[in-house]
Amino acid sequence: MGHGSSGPPTTAPAPAPRGTVRERIDRLLREVVKFGAVGGMGLLVNLLVFNLVRQVTDLQVVRASVIATVVAIVFNYIGFRYFAYRDRDKSGRTREMTLFLLFSAVGLVIENGVLYTATYGFGWDSPLQSNIFKFLGIGVATLFRFWSYRTWVFRALPVREPVTRGAPSDGSRTTQRVL
């Protein structure tokens, strides 16, 4: 843009760098909120299936919990892939699914290990105690899952910096963003 007759040049301010600390924190917070929304729904699915299986079958506590966890894993994959991480790399679905199942299995062991220890190690096996330790196990496993899913499974696409063209030959200081 040129100079006006009564004011300074009317050039657009340069955009802030895309990788500022504030922007990275904002992206992480949005990711945590989306992960939490899917995870919260998965938690409800997990606990509902767990209690339903406990009520209608004679399965032992940990076996009922494993079934509920598997149902929640399927639910969560759909939520993560198509909601929380829909903007992430989709090029290697086989790799993604393999890693998701691997890390989900580790989370399943963590989650049900807490319940197993409470039930068979300490004898805490009332319905209330089972739900408390199921919930606690889910919480511990969720920390692991968040780290592993965002780091290994749903990898972020590289941030593309805007390309700018050099100054025009007339000497003005405008730049043009090219995406």
C-alpha positions as CSV (number, residue, x, y, z in Angstrom):
1,M,0.0,0.0,0.0
2,G,1.2,3.5,-0.5
3,H,1.5,6.6,1.6
4,G,-1.6,8.7,2.3
5,S,-1.4,12.4,2.0
6,S,-2.0,13.0,5.7
7,G,-0.7,10.0,7.5
8,P,1.9,7.3,7.9
9,P,2.1,4.4,5.5
10,T,-1.0,2.1,5.5
11,T,0.8,-1.2,5.5
12,A,-0.6,-4.2,7.5
13,P,1.3,-5.1,10.6
14,A,3.5,-8.2,10.3
15,P,1.9,-11.3,11.7
16,A,3.2,-12.7,15.0
17,P,5.3,-15.8,14.7
18,R,3.2,-18.9,14.7
19,G,5.3,-20.7,17.3
20,T,5.0,-18.2,20.2
21,V,4.7,-19.6,23.6
22,R,1.2,-18.2,24.0
23,E,0.0,-19.9,20.8
24,R,1.5,-23.2,21.8
25,I,-0.1,-23.0,25.2
26,D,-3.5,-22.1,23.5
27,R,-3.1,-25.1,21.2
28,L,-2.3,-27.4,24.1
29,L,-5.3,-26.1,26.1
30,R,-7.6,-26.7,23.1
31,E,-6.2,-30.2,22.7
32,V,-6.6,-31.0,26.4
33,V,-10.2,-29.8,26.3
34,K,-11.0,-31.9,23.3
35,F,-9.2,-34.9,24.8
36,G,-11.1,-34.4,28.0
37,A,-14.5,-34.2,26.2
38,V,-13.9,-37.5,24.4
39,G,-12.3,-39.0,27.5
40,G,-15.2,-37.8,29.7
41,M,-17.7,-39.5,27.4
42,G,-15.4,-42.6,27.3
43,L,-15.3,-42.6,31.1
44,L,-19.1,-42.7,31.2
45,V,-19.2,-45.5,28.7
46,N,-16.6,-47.4,30.6
47,L,-18.4,-47.0,34.0
48,L,-21.8,-47.7,32.6
49,V,-20.7,-50.9,30.8
50,F,-18.7,-52.0,33.9
51,N,-21.7,-51.7,36.1
52,L,-24.1,-53.2,33.6
53,V,-21.8,-56.2,33.2
54,R,-21.5,-56.5,36.9
55,Q,-25.3,-56.4,37.4
56,V,-26.3,-58.9,34.6
57,T,-23.5,-61.4,34.8
58,D,-21.5,-63.3,37.3
59,L,-18.2,-62.3,36.0
60,Q,-15.4,-61.4,38.4
61,V,-14.8,-57.6,38.9
62,V,-11.6,-57.4,36.8
63,R,-13.0,-59.3,33.9
64,A,-16.1,-57.1,33.8
65,S,-13.7,-54.1,33.9
66,V,-11.7,-55.4,31.0
67,I,-14.8,-55.8,28.9
68,A,-15.9,-52.2,29.8
69,T,-12.4,-50.9,29.0
70,V,-12.4,-52.5,25.6
71,V,-15.8,-51.0,24.7
72,A,-14.5,-47.6,25.9
73,I,-11.4,-48.0,23.8
74,V,-13.4,-48.5,20.6
75,F,-15.6,-45.5,21.6
76,N,-12.6,-43.3,22.3
77,Y,-10.8,-44.2,19.1
78,I,-13.8,-42.9,17.1
79,G,-14.0,-39.8,19.2
80,F,-10.2,-39.0,19.0
81,R,-9.8,-39.7,15.3
82,Y,-12.9,-37.8,14.2
83,F,-13.2,-35.1,16.8
84,A,-10.2,-34.4,19.1
85,Y,-7.4,-35.2,16.6
86,R,-9.3,-34.8,13.2
87,D,-6.7,-32.2,12.1
88,R,-3.8,-34.6,12.7
89,D,-1.8,-36.7,10.2
90,K,-4.1,-39.3,8.5
91,S,-1.5,-40.8,6.2
92,G,-0.6,-43.9,8.2
93,R,-3.9,-45.4,9.4
94,T,-2.5,-48.9,9.9
95,R,0.4,-47.5,12.0
96,E,-2.0,-45.2,13.9
97,M,-4.4,-48.1,14.7
98,T,-1.5,-50.4,15.7
99,L,-0.1,-47.8,18.1
100,F,-3.5,-46.8,19.4
101,L,-4.2,-50.4,20.3
102,L,-0.8,-50.9,21.8
103,F,-1.0,-47.8,24.0
104,S,-4.6,-48.6,24.8
105,A,-3.6,-52.1,25.9
106,V,-1.0,-50.6,28.2
107,G,-3.6,-48.2,29.6
108,L,-6.0,-51.2,30.0
109,V,-3.3,-52.9,32.1
110,I,-2.7,-49.8,34.2
111,E,-6.4,-49.1,34.7
112,N,-7.2,-52.7,35.6
113,G,-4.0,-53.2,37.6
114,V,-5.2,-50.6,40.1
115,L,-8.6,-52.3,40.3
116,Y,-6.9,-55.8,40.6
117,T,-4.6,-54.6,43.4
118,A,-7.5,-53.0,45.4
119,T,-9.8,-56.0,44.9
120,Y,-7.4,-59.0,45.3
121,G,-4.5,-57.3,47.2
122,F,-6.6,-55.4,49.8
123,G,-10.0,-57.1,49.6
124,W,-11.8,-53.9,48.7
125,D,-14.5,-55.4,46.5
126,S,-17.8,-53.8,47.4
127,P,-19.6,-52.2,44.5
128,L,-18.7,-48.7,45.8
129,Q,-15.0,-49.6,46.3
130,S,-14.9,-51.3,42.9
131,N,-16.2,-48.1,41.2
132,I,-13.8,-45.9,43.2
133,F,-10.8,-47.9,42.2
134,K,-12.0,-48.4,38.6
135,F,-12.3,-44.6,38.4
136,L,-8.9,-44.1,40.0
137,G,-7.3,-46.6,37.6
138,I,-8.9,-44.8,34.6
139,G,-7.4,-41.5,35.9
140,V,-3.9,-42.9,36.1
141,A,-4.2,-44.6,32.7
142,T,-5.6,-41.4,31.2
143,L,-2.4,-39.5,32.0
144,F,-0.4,-42.2,30.1
145,R,-2.9,-42.3,27.2
146,F,-2.9,-38.5,26.7
147,W,0.9,-38.5,26.5
148,S,1.2,-41.5,24.3
149,Y,-1.7,-40.6,21.9
150,R,-0.5,-37.1,21.3
151,T,3.1,-38.1,21.0
152,W,3.0,-41.3,19.0
153,V,-0.5,-42.0,17.6
154,F,-2.1,-38.8,16.5
155,R,1.0,-36.9,15.4
156,A,0.7,-33.2,14.7
157,L,1.3,-32.1,11.2
158,P,4.3,-29.8,10.9
159,V,3.4,-26.1,11.4
160,R,3.6,-24.3,8.0
161,E,5.1,-20.9,8.3
162,P,3.7,-18.3,5.9
163,V,6.0,-17.7,2.9
164,T,6.7,-14.0,2.2
165,R,7.8,-12.5,-1.0
166,G,10.5,-9.8,-1.0
167,A,10.0,-6.1,-1.1
168,P,8.6,-4.7,-4.3
169,S,10.9,-2.8,-6.6
170,D,9.3,0.6,-5.8
171,G,10.9,0.5,-2.3
172,S,7.7,0.2,-0.3
173,R,7.9,-2.1,2.7
174,T,4.9,-4.3,2.1
175,T,5.0,-8.0,2.2
176,Q,2.5,-10.4,0.8
177,R,1.7,-13.7,2.6
178,V,1.5,-16.7,0.4
179,L,-0.1,-19.9,1.9
